[in-house]
Amino acid sequence: MAWERKEDPVAKCIRRKKCGGTYKPICAFNAGTGQYGGFPSKCFMKCANAGSTGLGNHWVADHYYHVPRKCKTKWLAYPELCSTCGHH
């Protein structure tokens, strides 16, 4: 029996769509959790939905927002600063 490594659907989507080349921060709402979260672009948000298991984990674009310049190159290094947004 051969062991097959399954690639994370979100990572696969980001690579396939080449999301890294885009940058326009979008604040999105997750109706399942009632929370807002920020993404570097709509491409990343759509890929986050690629790994969702239903409406409980589905992000919907709400508005664009401004983040500090360092978020452009190191988004994941500063999650509190870069991914925090709220209702517009």
PyMOL Python script that loads the backbone (N, CA, C, O; Angstrom):
from pymol import cmd

cmd.read_pdbstr("""\
ATOM      1  N   MET A   1       0.846  -1.182   0.000  1.00  0.00           N
ATOM      2  CA  MET A   1       0.000   0.000   0.000  1.00  0.00           C
ATOM      3  C   MET A   1       0.891   1.245   0.000  1.00  0.00           C
ATOM      4  O   MET A   1       1.675   1.461   0.924  1.00  0.00           O
ATOM      5  N   ALA A   2       0.764   2.019  -1.001  1.00  0.00           N
ATOM      6  CA  ALA A   2       1.586   3.227  -1.126  1.00  0.00           C
ATOM      7  C   ALA A   2       0.954   4.373  -0.342  1.00  0.00           C
ATOM      8  O   ALA A   2      -0.249   4.619  -0.417  1.00  0.00           O
ATOM      9  N   TRP A   3       1.787   5.047   0.393  1.00  0.00           N
ATOM     10  CA  TRP A   3       1.314   6.200   1.158  1.00  0.00           C
ATOM     11  C   TRP A   3       1.339   7.421   0.252  1.00  0.00           C
ATOM     12  O   TRP A   3       2.363   7.727  -0.358  1.00  0.00           O
ATOM     13  N   GLU A   4       0.226   8.111   0.165  1.00  0.00           N
ATOM     14  CA  GLU A   4       0.143   9.303  -0.672  1.00  0.00           C
ATOM     15  C   GLU A   4      -0.038  10.528   0.199  1.00  0.00           C
ATOM     16  O   GLU A   4      -0.884  10.557   1.092  1.00  0.00           O
ATOM     17  N   ARG A   5       0.743  11.504  -0.065  1.00  0.00           N
ATOM     18  CA  ARG A   5       0.655  12.762   0.678  1.00  0.00           C
ATOM     19  C   ARG A   5      -0.423  13.620   0.035  1.00  0.00           C
ATOM     20  O   ARG A   5      -0.365  13.911  -1.159  1.00  0.00           O
ATOM     21  N   LYS A   6      -1.401  14.021   0.829  1.00  0.00           N
ATOM     22  CA  LYS A   6      -2.458  14.894   0.314  1.00  0.00           C
ATOM     23  C   LYS A   6      -2.065  16.331   0.608  1.00  0.00           C
ATOM     24  O   LYS A   6      -1.791  16.692   1.753  1.00  0.00           O
ATOM     25  N   GLU A   7      -2.041  17.129  -0.418  1.00  0.00           N
ATOM     26  CA  GLU A   7      -1.701  18.532  -0.251  1.00  0.00           C
ATOM     27  C   GLU A   7      -2.898  19.298   0.290  1.00  0.00           C
ATOM     28  O   GLU A   7      -4.038  19.054  -0.107  1.00  0.00           O
ATOM     29  N   ASP A   8      -2.629  20.218   1.192  1.00  0.00           N
ATOM     30  CA  ASP A   8      -3.659  21.081   1.746  1.00  0.00           C
ATOM     31  C   ASP A   8      -4.351  21.812   0.597  1.00  0.00           C
ATOM     32  O   ASP A   8      -3.676  22.431  -0.225  1.00  0.00           O
ATOM     33  N   PRO A   9      -5.693  21.754   0.522  1.00  0.00           N
ATOM     34  CA  PRO A   9      -6.399  22.393  -0.596  1.00  0.00           C
ATOM     35  C   PRO A   9      -6.196  23.908  -0.659  1.00  0.00           C
ATOM     36  O   PRO A   9      -6.229  24.496  -1.740  1.00  0.00           O
ATOM     37  N   VAL A  10      -5.987  24.536   0.496  1.00  0.00           N
ATOM     38  CA  VAL A  10      -5.767  25.988   0.512  1.00  0.00           C
ATOM     39  C   VAL A  10      -4.408  26.312  -0.100  1.00  0.00           C
ATOM     40  O   VAL A  10      -4.302  27.185  -0.961  1.00  0.00           O
ATOM     41  N   ALA A  11      -3.373  25.609   0.344  1.00  0.00           N
ATOM     42  CA  ALA A  11      -2.024  25.834  -0.192  1.00  0.00           C
ATOM     43  C   ALA A  11      -1.976  25.532  -1.688  1.00  0.00           C
ATOM     44  O   ALA A  11      -1.326  26.246  -2.452  1.00  0.00           O
ATOM     45  N   LYS A  12      -2.661  24.477  -2.095  1.00  0.00           N
ATOM     46  CA  LYS A  12      -2.694  24.105  -3.511  1.00  0.00           C
ATOM     47  C   LYS A  12      -3.354  25.210  -4.334  1.00  0.00           C
ATOM     48  O   LYS A  12      -2.872  25.550  -5.415  1.00  0.00           O
ATOM     49  N   CYS A  13      -4.448  25.768  -3.831  1.00  0.00           N
ATOM     50  CA  CYS A  13      -5.158  26.846  -4.522  1.00  0.00           C
ATOM     51  C   CYS A  13      -4.279  28.093  -4.633  1.00  0.00           C
ATOM     52  O   CYS A  13      -4.209  28.713  -5.694  1.00  0.00           O
ATOM     53  N   ILE A  14      -3.610  28.458  -3.540  1.00  0.00           N
ATOM     54  CA  ILE A  14      -2.749  29.649  -3.531  1.00  0.00           C
ATOM     55  C   ILE A  14      -1.642  29.500  -4.569  1.00  0.00           C
ATOM     56  O   ILE A  14      -1.332  30.444  -5.295  1.00  0.00           O
ATOM     57  N   ARG A  15      -1.052  28.317  -4.634  1.00  0.00           N
ATOM     58  CA  ARG A  15       0.010  28.067  -5.609  1.00  0.00           C
ATOM     59  C   ARG A  15      -0.541  28.083  -7.038  1.00  0.00           C
ATOM     60  O   ARG A  15       0.056  28.692  -7.926  1.00  0.00           O
ATOM     61  N   ARG A  16      -1.669  27.422  -7.257  1.00  0.00           N
ATOM     62  CA  ARG A  16      -2.250  27.318  -8.594  1.00  0.00           C
ATOM     63  C   ARG A  16      -2.692  28.677  -9.129  1.00  0.00           C
ATOM     64  O   ARG A  16      -2.494  28.977 -10.306  1.00  0.00           O
ATOM     65  N   LYS A  17      -3.287  29.493  -8.273  1.00  0.00           N
ATOM     66  CA  LYS A  17      -3.782  30.806  -8.707  1.00  0.00           C
ATOM     67  C   LYS A  17      -2.718  31.900  -8.617  1.00  0.00           C
ATOM     68  O   LYS A  17      -2.940  33.035  -9.038  1.00  0.00           O
ATOM     69  N   LYS A  18      -1.547  31.535  -8.055  1.00  0.00           N
ATOM     70  CA  LYS A  18      -0.445  32.489  -7.905  1.00  0.00           C
ATOM     71  C   LYS A  18      -0.884  33.725  -7.125  1.00  0.00           C
ATOM     72  O   LYS A  18      -0.670  34.858  -7.558  1.00  0.00           O
ATOM     73  N   CYS A  19      -1.500  33.490  -5.975  1.00  0.00           N
ATOM     74  CA  CYS A  19      -2.009  34.586  -5.144  1.00  0.00           C
ATOM     75  C   CYS A  19      -0.907  35.503  -4.628  1.00  0.00           C
ATOM     76  O   CYS A  19      -1.170  36.670  -4.339  1.00  0.00           O
ATOM     77  N   GLY A  20       0.305  35.007  -4.508  1.00  0.00           N
ATOM     78  CA  GLY A  20       1.386  35.808  -3.965  1.00  0.00           C
ATOM     79  C   GLY A  20       1.689  37.068  -4.747  1.00  0.00           C
ATOM     80  O   GLY A  20       2.284  38.001  -4.207  1.00  0.00           O
ATOM     81  N   GLY A  21       1.293  37.113  -5.999  1.00  0.00           N
ATOM     82  CA  GLY A  21       1.581  38.275  -6.828  1.00  0.00           C
ATOM     83  C   GLY A  21       0.594  39.411  -6.668  1.00  0.00           C
ATOM     84  O   GLY A  21       0.778  40.482  -7.248  1.00  0.00           O
ATOM     85  N   THR A  22      -0.456  39.189  -5.885  1.00  0.00           N
ATOM     86  CA  THR A  22      -1.470  40.231  -5.708  1.00  0.00           C
ATOM     87  C   THR A  22      -1.449  40.747  -4.281  1.00  0.00           C
ATOM     88  O   THR A  22      -1.085  40.018  -3.359  1.00  0.00           O
ATOM     89  N   TYR A  23      -1.835  41.991  -4.097  1.00  0.00           N
ATOM     90  CA  TYR A  23      -1.873  42.558  -2.755  1.00  0.00           C
ATOM     91  C   TYR A  23      -2.851  43.728  -2.710  1.00  0.00           C
ATOM     92  O   TYR A  23      -2.549  44.822  -3.188  1.00  0.00           O
ATOM     93  N   LYS A  24      -4.007  43.490  -2.139  1.00  0.00           N
ATOM     94  CA  LYS A  24      -4.998  44.524  -1.870  1.00  0.00           C
ATOM     95  C   LYS A  24      -5.826  43.977  -0.714  1.00  0.00           C
ATOM     96  O   LYS A  24      -6.813  43.275  -0.933  1.00  0.00           O
ATOM     97  N   PRO A  25      -5.424  44.300   0.530  1.00  0.00           N
ATOM     98  CA  PRO A  25      -6.049  43.694   1.702  1.00  0.00           C
ATOM     99  C   PRO A  25      -7.574  43.805   1.708  1.00  0.00           C
ATOM    100  O   PRO A  25      -8.146  44.872   1.483  1.00  0.00           O
ATOM    101  N   ILE A  26      -8.203  42.670   1.972  1.00  0.00           N
ATOM    102  CA  ILE A  26      -9.665  42.597   2.007  1.00  0.00           C
ATOM    103  C   ILE A  26     -10.113  42.076   3.374  1.00  0.00           C
ATOM    104  O   ILE A  26      -9.570  41.097   3.888  1.00  0.00           O
ATOM    105  N   CYS A  27     -11.096  42.737   3.943  1.00  0.00           N
ATOM    106  CA  CYS A  27     -11.689  42.296   5.196  1.00  0.00           C
ATOM    107  C   CYS A  27     -12.910  41.459   4.833  1.00  0.00           C
ATOM    108  O   CYS A  27     -13.753  41.886   4.045  1.00  0.00           O
ATOM    109  N   ALA A  28     -12.997  40.283   5.404  1.00  0.00           N
ATOM    110  CA  ALA A  28     -14.089  39.373   5.072  1.00  0.00           C
ATOM    111  C   ALA A  28     -14.841  38.949   6.329  1.00  0.00           C
ATOM    112  O   ALA A  28     -14.303  38.979   7.436  1.00  0.00           O
ATOM    113  N   PHE A  29     -16.088  38.555   6.135  1.00  0.00           N
ATOM    114  CA  PHE A  29     -16.950  38.121   7.233  1.00  0.00           C
ATOM    115  C   PHE A  29     -17.214  36.629   7.095  1.00  0.00           C
ATOM    116  O   PHE A  29     -17.465  36.124   6.001  1.00  0.00           O
ATOM    117  N   ASN A  30     -17.153  35.938   8.221  1.00  0.00           N
ATOM    118  CA  ASN A  30     -17.443  34.512   8.264  1.00  0.00           C
ATOM    119  C   ASN A  30     -18.761  34.341   9.014  1.00  0.00           C
ATOM    120  O   ASN A  30     -18.796  34.464  10.238  1.00  0.00           O
ATOM    121  N   ALA A  31     -19.843  34.058   8.291  1.00  0.00           N
ATOM    122  CA  ALA A  31     -21.170  33.945   8.902  1.00  0.00           C
ATOM    123  C   ALA A  31     -21.249  32.796   9.900  1.00  0.00           C
ATOM    124  O   ALA A  31     -22.021  32.859  10.857  1.00  0.00           O
ATOM    125  N   GLY A  32     -20.472  31.766   9.689  1.00  0.00           N
ATOM    126  CA  GLY A  32     -20.485  30.618  10.592  1.00  0.00           C
ATOM    127  C   GLY A  32     -19.947  30.940  11.970  1.00  0.00           C
ATOM    128  O   GLY A  32     -20.437  30.420  12.972  1.00  0.00           O
ATOM    129  N   THR A  33     -18.931  31.804  12.023  1.00  0.00           N
ATOM    130  CA  THR A  33     -18.315  32.152  13.305  1.00  0.00           C
ATOM    131  C   THR A  33     -18.713  33.544  13.778  1.00  0.00           C
ATOM    132  O   THR A  33     -18.540  33.880  14.950  1.00  0.00           O
ATOM    133  N   GLY A  34     -19.249  34.358  12.859  1.00  0.00           N
ATOM    134  CA  GLY A  34     -19.614  35.728  13.214  1.00  0.00           C
ATOM    135  C   GLY A  34     -18.406  36.641  13.345  1.00  0.00           C
ATOM    136  O   GLY A  34     -18.511  37.721  13.927  1.00  0.00           O
ATOM    137  N   GLN A  35     -17.265  36.228  12.818  1.00  0.00           N
ATOM    138  CA  GLN A  35     -16.034  37.001  12.948  1.00  0.00           C
ATOM    139  C   GLN A  35     -15.600  37.607  11.620  1.00  0.00           C
ATOM    140  O   GLN A  35     -15.960  37.134  10.542  1.00  0.00           O
ATOM    141  N   TYR A  36     -14.808  38.679  11.741  1.00  0.00           N
ATOM    142  CA  TYR A  36     -14.170  39.304  10.588  1.00  0.00           C
ATOM    143  C   TYR A  36     -12.710  38.892  10.579  1.00  0.00           C
ATOM    144  O   TYR A  36     -12.116  38.673  11.635  1.00  0.00           O
ATOM    145  N   GLY A  37     -12.134  38.786   9.403  1.00  0.00           N
ATOM    146  CA  GLY A  37     -10.728  38.452   9.273  1.00  0.00           C
ATOM    147  C   GLY A  37     -10.170  39.076   8.014  1.00  0.00           C
ATOM    148  O   GLY A  37     -10.884  39.259   7.028  1.00  0.00           O
ATOM    149  N   GLY A  38      -8.891  39.401   8.053  1.00  0.00           N
ATOM    150  CA  GLY A  38      -8.248  40.034   6.915  1.00  0.00           C
ATOM    151  C   GLY A  38      -7.421  39.067   6.094  1.00  0.00           C
ATOM    152  O   GLY A  38      -6.830  38.123   6.619  1.00  0.00           O
ATOM    153  N   PHE A  39      -7.390  39.320   4.798  1.00  0.00           N
ATOM    154  CA  PHE A  39      -6.604  38.529   3.854  1.00  0.00           C
ATOM    155  C   PHE A  39      -5.793  39.482   2.986  1.00  0.00           C
ATOM    156  O   PHE A  39      -6.231  40.606   2.744  1.00  0.00           O
ATOM    157  N   PRO A  40      -4.607  39.059   2.507  1.00  0.00           N
ATOM    158  CA  PRO A  40      -3.793  39.930   1.655  1.00  0.00           C
ATOM    159  C   PRO A  40      -4.495  40.344   0.365  1.00  0.00           C
ATOM    160  O   PRO A  40      -4.200  41.404  -0.187  1.00  0.00           O
ATOM    161  N   SER A  41      -5.423  39.517  -0.120  1.00  0.00           N
ATOM    162  CA  SER A  41      -6.174  39.828  -1.339  1.00  0.00           C
ATOM    163  C   SER A  41      -7.390  38.908  -1.426  1.00  0.00           C
ATOM    164  O   SER A  41      -7.525  37.965  -0.646  1.00  0.00           O
ATOM    165  N   LYS A  42      -8.273  39.194  -2.385  1.00  0.00           N
ATOM    166  CA  LYS A  42      -9.442  38.327  -2.590  1.00  0.00           C
ATOM    167  C   LYS A  42      -9.010  36.926  -2.999  1.00  0.00           C
ATOM    168  O   LYS A  42      -9.692  35.946  -2.698  1.00  0.00           O
ATOM    169  N   CYS A  43      -7.880  36.836  -3.684  1.00  0.00           N
ATOM    170  CA  CYS A  43      -7.377  35.533  -4.116  1.00  0.00           C
ATOM    171  C   CYS A  43      -7.133  34.631  -2.902  1.00  0.00           C
ATOM    172  O   CYS A  43      -7.542  33.470  -2.903  1.00  0.00           O
ATOM    173  N   PHE A  44      -6.472  35.157  -1.873  1.00  0.00           N
ATOM    174  CA  PHE A  44      -6.215  34.381  -0.659  1.00  0.00           C
ATOM    175  C   PHE A  44      -7.525  34.013   0.035  1.00  0.00           C
ATOM    176  O   PHE A  44      -7.673  32.895   0.530  1.00  0.00           O
ATOM    177  N   MET A  45      -8.481  34.952   0.072  1.00  0.00           N
ATOM    178  CA  MET A  45      -9.769  34.691   0.703  1.00  0.00           C
ATOM    179  C   MET A  45     -10.499  33.554  -0.018  1.00  0.00           C
ATOM    180  O   MET A  45     -11.043  32.653   0.622  1.00  0.00           O
ATOM    181  N   LYS A  46     -10.506  33.602  -1.342  1.00  0.00           N
ATOM    182  CA  LYS A  46     -11.176  32.555  -2.117  1.00  0.00           C
ATOM    183  C   LYS A  46     -10.513  31.202  -1.886  1.00  0.00           C
ATOM    184  O   LYS A  46     -11.191  30.176  -1.829  1.00  0.00           O
ATOM    185  N   CYS A  47      -9.200  31.201  -1.755  1.00  0.00           N
ATOM    186  CA  CYS A  47      -8.499  29.947  -1.500  1.00  0.00           C
ATOM    187  C   CYS A  47      -8.774  29.435  -0.085  1.00  0.00           C
ATOM    188  O   CYS A  47      -8.813  28.224   0.132  1.00  0.00           O
ATOM    189  N   ALA A  48      -8.962  30.326   0.864  1.00  0.00           N
ATOM    190  CA  ALA A  48      -9.334  29.895   2.218  1.00  0.00           C
ATOM    191  C   ALA A  48     -10.661  29.151   2.159  1.00  0.00           C
ATOM    192  O   ALA A  48     -10.868  28.184   2.892  1.00  0.00           O
ATOM    193  N   ASN A  49     -11.551  29.597   1.295  1.00  0.00           N
ATOM    194  CA  ASN A  49     -12.839  28.926   1.127  1.00  0.00           C
ATOM    195  C   ASN A  49     -12.693  27.570   0.441  1.00  0.00           C
ATOM    196  O   ASN A  49     -13.556  26.705   0.584  1.00  0.00           O
ATOM    197  N   ALA A  50     -11.614  27.386  -0.295  1.00  0.00           N
ATOM    198  CA  ALA A  50     -11.387  26.105  -0.975  1.00  0.00           C
ATOM    199  C   ALA A  50     -11.204  24.981   0.037  1.00  0.00           C
ATOM    200  O   ALA A  50     -11.477  23.817  -0.260  1.00  0.00           O
ATOM    201  N   GLY A  51     -10.747  25.329   1.218  1.00  0.00           N
ATOM    202  CA  GLY A  51     -10.545  24.325   2.260  1.00  0.00           C
ATOM    203  C   GLY A  51     -11.697  24.247   3.240  1.00  0.00           C
ATOM    204  O   GLY A  51     -11.627  23.507   4.222  1.00  0.00           O
ATOM    205  N   SER A  52     -12.762  25.006   2.985  1.00  0.00           N
ATOM    206  CA  SER A  52     -13.888  25.021   3.924  1.00  0.00           C
ATOM    207  C   SER A  52     -14.703  23.741   3.818  1.00  0.00           C
ATOM    208  O   SER A  52     -14.722  23.068   2.788  1.00  0.00           O
ATOM    209  N   THR A  53     -15.362  23.437   4.900  1.00  0.00           N
ATOM    210  CA  THR A  53     -16.183  22.224   4.955  1.00  0.00           C
ATOM    211  C   THR A  53     -17.656  22.584   5.042  1.00  0.00           C
ATOM    212  O   THR A  53     -18.430  21.892   5.705  1.00  0.00           O
ATOM    213  N   GLY A  54     -18.043  23.649   4.386  1.00  0.00           N
ATOM    214  CA  GLY A  54     -19.446  24.063   4.406  1.00  0.00           C
ATOM    215  C   GLY A  54     -19.591  25.520   4.783  1.00  0.00           C
ATOM    216  O   GLY A  54     -18.597  26.235   4.909  1.00  0.00           O
ATOM    217  N   LEU A  55     -20.811  25.962   4.963  1.00  0.00           N
ATOM    218  CA  LEU A  55     -21.075  27.368   5.250  1.00  0.00           C
ATOM    219  C   LEU A  55     -20.510  27.829   6.580  1.00  0.00           C
ATOM    220  O   LEU A  55     -20.323  29.029   6.781  1.00  0.00           O
ATOM    221  N   GLY A  56     -20.234  26.913   7.490  1.00  0.00           N
ATOM    222  CA  GLY A  56     -19.694  27.295   8.787  1.00  0.00           C
ATOM    223  C   GLY A  56     -18.289  27.843   8.719  1.00  0.00           C
ATOM    224  O   GLY A  56     -17.790  28.375   9.711  1.00  0.00           O
ATOM    225  N   ASN A  57     -17.644  27.731   7.592  1.00  0.00           N
ATOM    226  CA  ASN A  57     -16.270  28.208   7.463  1.00  0.00           C
ATOM    227  C   ASN A  57     -16.092  28.902   6.118  1.00  0.00           C
ATOM    228  O   ASN A  57     -15.102  28.671   5.424  1.00  0.00           O
ATOM    229  N   HIS A  58     -17.036  29.743   5.754  1.00  0.00           N
ATOM    230  CA  HIS A  58     -17.006  30.400   4.450  1.00  0.00           C
ATOM    231  C   HIS A  58     -16.833  31.909   4.618  1.00  0.00           C
ATOM    232  O   HIS A  58     -17.601  32.555   5.331  1.00  0.00           O
ATOM    233  N   TRP A  59     -15.821  32.459   3.958  1.00  0.00           N
ATOM    234  CA  TRP A  59     -15.538  33.891   4.039  1.00  0.00           C
ATOM    235  C   TRP A  59     -16.202  34.632   2.883  1.00  0.00           C
ATOM    236  O   TRP A  59     -16.195  34.169   1.742  1.00  0.00           O
ATOM    237  N   VAL A  60     -16.783  35.807   3.204  1.00  0.00           N
ATOM    238  CA  VAL A  60     -17.428  36.661   2.207  1.00  0.00           C
ATOM    239  C   VAL A  60     -16.785  38.042   2.299  1.00  0.00           C
ATOM    240  O   VAL A  60     -16.706  38.616   3.384  1.00  0.00           O
ATOM    241  N   ALA A  61     -16.325  38.578   1.170  1.00  0.00           N
ATOM    242  CA  ALA A  61     -15.669  39.891   1.152  1.00  0.00           C
ATOM    243  C   ALA A  61     -16.603  40.968   1.690  1.00  0.00           C
ATOM    244  O   ALA A  61     -17.783  41.007   1.343  1.00  0.00           O
ATOM    245  N   ASP A  62     -16.066  41.842   2.540  1.00  0.00           N
ATOM    246  CA  ASP A  62     -16.857  42.936   3.106  1.00  0.00           C
ATOM    247  C   ASP A  62     -16.331  44.291   2.631  1.00  0.00           C
ATOM    248  O   ASP A  62     -17.083  45.093   2.077  1.00  0.00           O
ATOM    249  N   HIS A  63     -15.035  44.543   2.850  1.00  0.00           N
ATOM    250  CA  HIS A  63     -14.456  45.816   2.423  1.00  0.00           C
ATOM    251  C   HIS A  63     -12.928  45.718   2.367  1.00  0.00           C
ATOM    252  O   HIS A  63     -12.320  44.843   2.984  1.00  0.00           O
ATOM    253  N   TYR A  64     -12.336  46.632   1.616  1.00  0.00           N
ATOM    254  CA  TYR A  64     -10.876  46.741   1.583  1.00  0.00           C
ATOM    255  C   TYR A  64     -10.442  47.558   2.789  1.00  0.00           C
ATOM    256  O   TYR A  64     -11.202  48.391   3.282  1.00  0.00           O
ATOM    257  N   TYR A  65      -9.225  47.325   3.266  1.00  0.00           N
ATOM    258  CA  TYR A  65      -8.726  48.091   4.403  1.00  0.00           C
ATOM    259  C   TYR A  65      -7.220  48.296   4.273  1.00  0.00           C
ATOM    260  O   TYR A  65      -6.547  47.610   3.504  1.00  0.00           O
ATOM    261  N   HIS A  66      -6.712  49.250   5.039  1.00  0.00           N
ATOM    262  CA  HIS A  66      -5.286  49.586   4.990  1.00  0.00           C
ATOM    263  C   HIS A  66      -4.543  48.863   6.102  1.00  0.00           C
ATOM    264  O   HIS A  66      -5.042  48.733   7.220  1.00  0.00           O
ATOM    265  N   VAL A  67      -3.361  48.402   5.784  1.00  0.00           N
ATOM    266  CA  VAL A  67      -2.486  47.754   6.755  1.00  0.00           C
ATOM    267  C   VAL A  67      -1.103  48.391   6.657  1.00  0.00           C
ATOM    268  O   VAL A  67      -0.777  48.999   5.637  1.00  0.00           O
ATOM    269  N   PRO A  68      -0.277  48.261   7.711  1.00  0.00           N
ATOM    270  CA  PRO A  68       1.088  48.786   7.648  1.00  0.00           C
ATOM    271  C   PRO A  68       1.881  48.149   6.505  1.00  0.00           C
ATOM    272  O   PRO A  68       1.600  47.023   6.093  1.00  0.00           O
ATOM    273  N   ARG A  69       2.848  48.864   6.012  1.00  0.00           N
ATOM    274  CA  ARG A  69       3.663  48.426   4.876  1.00  0.00           C
ATOM    275  C   ARG A  69       4.322  47.061   5.111  1.00  0.00           C
ATOM    276  O   ARG A  69       4.440  46.264   4.181  1.00  0.00           O
ATOM    277  N   LYS A  70       4.750  46.792   6.347  1.00  0.00           N
ATOM    278  CA  LYS A  70       5.445  45.524   6.600  1.00  0.00           C
ATOM    279  C   LYS A  70       4.541  44.305   6.393  1.00  0.00           C
ATOM    280  O   LYS A  70       5.039  43.189   6.239  1.00  0.00           O
ATOM    281  N   CYS A  71       3.232  44.505   6.387  1.00  0.00           N
ATOM    282  CA  CYS A  71       2.310  43.389   6.140  1.00  0.00           C
ATOM    283  C   CYS A  71       2.423  42.881   4.707  1.00  0.00           C
ATOM    284  O   CYS A  71       2.125  41.719   4.432  1.00  0.00           O
ATOM    285  N   LYS A  72       2.849  43.745   3.801  1.00  0.00           N
ATOM    286  CA  LYS A  72       2.949  43.355   2.391  1.00  0.00           C
ATOM    287  C   LYS A  72       3.955  42.228   2.184  1.00  0.00           C
ATOM    288  O   LYS A  72       3.739  41.347   1.352  1.00  0.00           O
ATOM    289  N   THR A  73       5.048  42.253   2.932  1.00  0.00           N
ATOM    290  CA  THR A  73       6.080  41.235   2.752  1.00  0.00           C
ATOM    291  C   THR A  73       6.086  40.173   3.849  1.00  0.00           C
ATOM    292  O   THR A  73       6.613  39.079   3.651  1.00  0.00           O
ATOM    293  N   LYS A  74       5.503  40.493   5.002  1.00  0.00           N
ATOM    294  CA  LYS A  74       5.561  39.550   6.128  1.00  0.00           C
ATOM    295  C   LYS A  74       4.202  39.398   6.798  1.00  0.00           C
ATOM    296  O   LYS A  74       4.087  39.514   8.019  1.00  0.00           O
ATOM    297  N   TRP A  75       3.172  39.137   5.996  1.00  0.00           N
ATOM    298  CA  TRP A  75       1.797  39.051   6.502  1.00  0.00           C
ATOM    299  C   TRP A  75       1.678  38.069   7.665  1.00  0.00           C
ATOM    300  O   TRP A  75       1.120  38.409   8.708  1.00  0.00           O
ATOM    301  N   LEU A  76       2.191  36.870   7.495  1.00  0.00           N
ATOM    302  CA  LEU A  76       2.046  35.836   8.517  1.00  0.00           C
ATOM    303  C   LEU A  76       2.884  36.085   9.762  1.00  0.00           C
ATOM    304  O   LEU A  76       2.618  35.495  10.809  1.00  0.00           O
ATOM    305  N   ALA A  77       3.890  36.945   9.669  1.00  0.00           N
ATOM    306  CA  ALA A  77       4.728  37.248  10.824  1.00  0.00           C
ATOM    307  C   ALA A  77       4.009  38.150  11.827  1.00  0.00           C
ATOM    308  O   ALA A  77       4.379  38.193  13.001  1.00  0.00           O
ATOM    309  N   TYR A  78       2.992  38.863  11.373  1.00  0.00           N
ATOM    310  CA  TYR A  78       2.263  39.802  12.232  1.00  0.00           C
ATOM    311  C   TYR A  78       0.750  39.578  12.121  1.00  0.00           C
ATOM    312  O   TYR A  78       0.036  40.473  11.671  1.00  0.00           O
ATOM    313  N   PRO A  79       0.250  38.408  12.519  1.00  0.00           N
ATOM    314  CA  PRO A  79      -1.180  38.121  12.329  1.00  0.00           C
ATOM    315  C   PRO A  79      -2.112  39.094  13.046  1.00  0.00           C
ATOM    316  O   PRO A  79      -3.151  39.462  12.499  1.00  0.00           O
ATOM    317  N   GLU A  80      -1.764  39.511  14.240  1.00  0.00           N
ATOM    318  CA  GLU A  80      -2.627  40.443  14.976  1.00  0.00           C
ATOM    319  C   GLU A  80      -2.717  41.788  14.261  1.00  0.00           C
ATOM    320  O   GLU A  80      -3.776  42.415  14.233  1.00  0.00           O
ATOM    321  N   LEU A  81      -1.623  42.216  13.698  1.00  0.00           N
ATOM    322  CA  LEU A  81      -1.558  43.510  13.024  1.00  0.00           C
ATOM    323  C   LEU A  81      -2.157  43.455  11.617  1.00  0.00           C
ATOM    324  O   LEU A  81      -2.903  44.349  11.220  1.00  0.00           O
ATOM    325  N   CYS A  82      -1.832  42.418  10.881  1.00  0.00           N
ATOM    326  CA  CYS A  82      -2.213  42.357   9.465  1.00  0.00           C
ATOM    327  C   CYS A  82      -3.598  41.768   9.208  1.00  0.00           C
ATOM    328  O   CYS A  82      -4.296  42.212   8.296  1.00  0.00           O
ATOM    329  N   SER A  83      -3.997  40.791   9.985  1.00  0.00           N
ATOM    330  CA  SER A  83      -5.260  40.092   9.713  1.00  0.00           C
ATOM    331  C   SER A  83      -6.440  40.582  10.542  1.00  0.00           C
ATOM    332  O   SER A  83      -7.545  40.051  10.427  1.00  0.00           O
ATOM    333  N   THR A  84      -6.212  41.588  11.371  1.00  0.00           N
ATOM    334  CA  THR A  84      -7.291  42.101  12.209  1.00  0.00           C
ATOM    335  C   THR A  84      -8.003  43.246  11.506  1.00  0.00           C
ATOM    336  O   THR A  84      -7.393  44.257  11.159  1.00  0.00           O
ATOM    337  N   CYS A  85      -9.285  43.071  11.306  1.00  0.00           N
ATOM    338  CA  CYS A  85     -10.109  44.112  10.705  1.00  0.00           C
ATOM    339  C   CYS A  85     -11.504  43.967  11.304  1.00  0.00           C
ATOM    340  O   CYS A  85     -11.774  43.000  12.017  1.00  0.00           O
ATOM    341  N   GLY A  86     -12.362  44.886  11.031  1.00  0.00           N
ATOM    342  CA  GLY A  86     -13.708  44.792  11.589  1.00  0.00           C
ATOM    343  C   GLY A  86     -14.742  45.314  10.631  1.00  0.00           C
ATOM    344  O   GLY A  86     -14.445  45.649   9.484  1.00  0.00           O
ATOM    345  N   HIS A  87     -15.956  45.378  11.118  1.00  0.00           N
ATOM    346  CA  HIS A  87     -17.064  45.855  10.290  1.00  0.00           C
ATOM    347  C   HIS A  87     -16.803  47.285   9.867  1.00  0.00           C
ATOM    348  O   HIS A  87     -16.411  48.119  10.684  1.00  0.00           O
ATOM    349  N   HIS A  88     -17.016  47.564   8.620  1.00  0.00           N
ATOM    350  CA  HIS A  88     -16.755  48.891   8.053  1.00  0.00           C
ATOM    351  C   HIS A  88     -17.921  49.811   8.326  1.00  0.00           C
ATOM    352  O   HIS A  88     -17.895  50.976   7.928  1.00  0.00           O
TER     353      HIS A  88
END
""", "prot")
cmd.dss("prot")
cmd.show_as("cartoon", "prot")
cmd.util.cbc("prot")
cmd.orient("prot")
